[in-house]
Amino acid sequence: MNFEALATRSRQNGSIEQTLRQQLLWMLLLRIVLYTILMGLIDLFQNTRFEIITPPRNLLILFLLLVYLTTIISAILLLLLPTQLRIFGFLQNLLDTFFASLLVYYTGSSQSIFTSVYFFPIIAGGLILPRKGGLVAAAAASLQYAAILFFELLGVVPEYLADYGFRAATNPLVSINHFGVLGLVFFLAAMLSAIFGLRLQTTEDALSDSLRNFDRLATLYKQIFDNISTGILTIDGAQVITSANPATAAITGYPPEHLIGRRLSESIPKMTLTGTDLRLAADFTRPDGTTIKLGYSYVPILPPDETAPAATDIHKIITLRDISEIERMEQQMRQSEKLAAIGMMSAGIAHDFRNPLTAISGSAQILAQELSSADPSSRMNLELAEIIVRESNRMIHTIGDFLKFSRPETVNSEWFSLHSCLAEVIQVCRADPQWPATCSLHLNFDRHFDLWADQKQMFTVFSHLIHNAILFCPPGHELIEIDAEIPTGQDDQEMVVISVLDNGPGVPEDTREKIFEPFFTTRADGTGLGLAIARQTIKEHRGTISVSTGRLGGARFSIQLPLPS
């Protein structure tokens, strides 16, 4: 069952009944006005020399009181009657024809000048109760007028009519002629009033439907206007803001009532509506001081009271969006494209440079060996050869970092001992001549702790983190600790957390995200690729790496790696 259709039909029926009730009340009011005026005219005619048949004054007062009393009772019943309004309307039409018949009978029957009063219930019935109201009133009027003519033929007329020289009709044909003419006119008036009533009802129904549709559309547009996430402004020809939706307040920080009534140049100073671009943008400062990028577009609309306004008077709709995040992402994308291009170029250059550097380093090593066994006078040449070897090795190491960053290797995960892997890393680090002998390095986890990852790539990550940590530890008091644990309480998937801590100065908060960007470094001899390679490798493992302040007072680099299901 369509409850919505039933509810709509119920509302329509209620509206029709309310309208009919109001029309019937107006008919009762017009009845009082009509007969009050008629009685006043009759009383006026009694005191003039016009030879018009008028009933006695006491009869007029009695008739008027009868009209008033029945009308008041009818009005009370109409207000109290919940339904059956059409039947009530038909009864009132019959009552009006009865009053008209009384007036005609007491003012001269067939010679009365008030026979036109019959048209009041006929026309009212046709307009208020289309199809049947006017016809019922016309039939009642015809029958009652026929009864008056019949009484006149029988000589049953008021006695005071003789004072006016009244002569009752004695020829039935004359009475039939009166009845035929007036009856025909009554029914013609009823048909015309029914036609007008039907047209009026059709027009009212169409108007009601249009009003309901308009209200429905207005409600729909209001909901769209209030709930859409895009800011919407409307301005008139003088650039004054006429409306603003709640999304505009969320974007600009100003409530709609603050914007409405102000000029657009005062609310959004840098917005211009003269460009032809589909995508316009302007900087906007919110009340809290933050500056955002507003993307906007506009279309002209016609005001409701004009059809062809001048170009300067055209109203406009402006749509707003905060595109600060989009611009930031576009900038990141452009930066990524630049870095990708640099990476590809660097990879090609590094590949071409590595072989000559290897040859130079090998030749310099052989030359250094020969010079080391020569006489002491060649000491200077030996130092120069060692410099060539050292710098060549550093260049080869830097080129290797470039290649690792530009061409990430495929991850081949397997179970391996984290303790053994870190032991190898520490062994290689300590074999470096620049490794400080005063460094203390502790592994704070179980020797049997296993890790699911690519061992070769994790070896590189741990090597970069340990070398990075040792560079910032205080000389002579270097302390590095490595923790590993599986935190409890994870909802989705178990994770392994590996932390590298040092007792250095730590990483400032404003640079904690920058240190993972490629080519960012705070050291004069650094390449800025170590931590970038570490983050890239951890990403390939579907993990994360972050930096914070550790318990030793320095930096804490935390690696989170997922365990297999």
Summary of the structure (lengths in Angstrom):
residues: 565
radius of gyration: 51.9
end to end distance: 51.7
largest distance: 172.1
contacts: 1587
relative contact order: 0.04
helix: 60%
strand: 14%
